[in-house]
Amino acid sequence: MPDEDVSLLKALIRREESGSSWSRPMDLGAHDGSNHSSRLKRLADKGMVKRARRNSICNVLMNSARGSYVYSISDAGRAALQKNNAE
C-alpha cells in the first residue's frame, strides 16, 4: 500500500480517536495540489474508507454531482492497515 494511503488511514484513525467520526480532506492535511480528495475517493472506491456528502449549503442548494465529502475509516481500511503494519 502506498505510504500516502497509509498516512491518510492513520490520520482518519487519529481523528476518530479524538472524537471526530467524519473528517474533511483539510482535516487530514489537504491543501491545494495535495490530491487528498482524489486519494480518499479511490480509497472509498476500494472500500477502505466510508464517504458521505457533506451537509454544506452549496451541496444542499446546488445538488450537483460535484460537492464536498467527509470520510471515515472502514473495517476494511483498518484490516488493510493492520496487514500493512504486519509486513
C-alpha positions in Angstrom: 0.0 0.0 0.0 1.4 3.4 -0.9 2.8 5.5 2.0 0.3 8.3 1.3 -2.6 5.9 1.7 -1.2 4.6 5.0 -0.8 8.2 6.2 -4.4 9.0 5.3 -5.8 5.9 7.0 -3.7 6.6 10.2 -4.9 10.2 10.1 -8.6 9.0 10.0 -8.0 6.8 13.0 -6.3 9.6 15.0 -9.3 11.9 14.2 -11.7 9.2 15.2 -9.9 8.6 18.5 -10.1 12.3 19.2 -13.9 12.2 18.8 -14.3 13.2 15.1 -16.1 10.3 13.4 -16.1 12.1 10.0 -13.3 14.2 8.5 -12.9 16.6 5.7 -9.8 16.3 3.5 -8.5 19.6 5.0 -8.8 18.0 8.5 -6.3 15.4 7.2 -3.7 17.9 6.0 -5.0 18.6 2.5 -4.0 21.7 0.7 -4.1 22.9 -3.0 -2.4 20.3 -5.1 -2.1 17.6 -2.4 -4.5 15.2 -4.1 -6.1 14.2 -0.8 -9.6 14.3 -2.2 -8.8 12.0 -5.2 -6.8 9.6 -3.0 -9.7 9.5 -0.4 -12.2 8.8 -3.2 -10.0 6.0 -4.6 -9.8 4.5 -1.0 -13.6 4.8 -0.8 -14.0 3.0 -4.1 -11.8 0.2 -2.7 -14.0 0.1 0.5 -11.2 1.2 2.8 -13.0 4.4 3.8 -16.6 5.5 4.0 -17.6 8.6 2.1 -20.6 10.8 2.6 -21.7 14.1 1.1 -21.0 17.0 3.4 -24.1 18.8 4.6 -22.9 22.2 3.3 -25.1 25.0 1.9 -23.6 24.5 -1.6 -24.3 20.8 -1.6 -27.9 21.3 -0.4 -28.8 24.3 -2.7 -27.0 23.3 -5.9 -27.5 19.5 -5.6 -24.8 18.9 -8.1 -22.8 15.8 -8.8 -19.7 17.7 -7.6 -19.6 18.6 -4.0 -17.7 18.2 -0.8 -17.4 15.0 1.1 -16.4 13.7 4.5 -14.6 10.5 5.2 -14.3 7.9 7.9 -12.2 4.7 8.0 -14.0 1.4 7.4 -13.4 -2.0 8.9 -11.7 -3.0 5.6 -9.4 0.0 6.0 -8.4 -1.0 9.5 -7.7 -4.5 8.3 -5.6 -3.3 5.4 -3.6 -1.0 7.8 -3.0 -3.9 10.2 -1.9 -6.1 7.4 0.4 -3.4 6.1 1.9 -2.9 9.6 2.5 -6.7 9.9 4.5 -6.8 6.7 
